[in-house]
Amino acid sequence: MFSVPGKDRIVVEPDARNTKALPRLATCFELGPVIQLAEKEAQLAFLTRERFDRAAPLRSR
């Protein structure tokens, strides 16, 4: 996703009750606020290009 020029952040919005996904996301994404959407309560999570690049050595293991 970061191969697209000008894209510096990925935002995801999993269901805030998803106890399997949230801990996994927290390993690389920065967790943001919980928000109310029409269909669910969502946990925002952000991955910046900088954070993605810092994790590159960990991905190559």
C-alpha positions in Angstrom: 0.0 0.0 0.0 2.8 2.4 0.7 4.1 2.0 -2.9 1.5 4.7 -3.9 3.2 8.1 -3.8 1.6 10.5 -1.4 0.0 7.8 0.8 1.5 8.2 4.2 -1.1 6.5 6.5 -3.3 3.5 6.5 -6.5 3.7 8.7 -8.4 0.6 9.7 -11.6 0.3 11.7 -12.2 -3.2 13.0 -15.1 -4.0 15.3 -14.1 -2.9 18.8 -15.3 -6.3 20.2 -12.9 -8.2 17.9 -10.6 -9.7 20.6 -8.5 -11.6 18.1 -7.8 -8.8 15.7 -7.1 -5.9 18.1 -4.0 -7.4 19.8 -2.5 -8.3 16.4 -3.1 -4.8 15.1 -1.5 -3.3 18.2 1.8 -4.9 17.2 2.3 -2.6 14.3 -0.6 -0.1 14.2 -1.2 2.7 16.7 -4.6 2.3 18.3 -6.8 5.4 18.2 -10.1 6.1 19.7 -13.2 3.9 19.6 -15.9 5.5 17.5 -19.5 4.7 16.8 -20.3 3.9 13.2 -23.8 3.1 11.8 -23.2 -0.6 11.8 -20.7 -1.1 14.7 -18.5 0.4 17.4 -15.1 0.6 15.8 -11.6 0.8 17.1 -9.6 3.1 14.8 -6.0 2.1 14.2 -3.3 3.9 12.2 -0.2 2.8 10.4 2.1 5.5 9.2 4.7 5.0 6.5 7.4 5.8 9.1 6.2 3.2 11.5 5.9 0.7 8.6 9.5 1.4 7.5 10.8 1.0 11.1 9.2 -2.4 11.3 10.8 -3.6 8.0 13.6 -5.6 9.7 11.0 -7.4 11.8 9.0 -8.4 8.7 12.0 -10.1 7.0 12.5 -12.6 9.8 
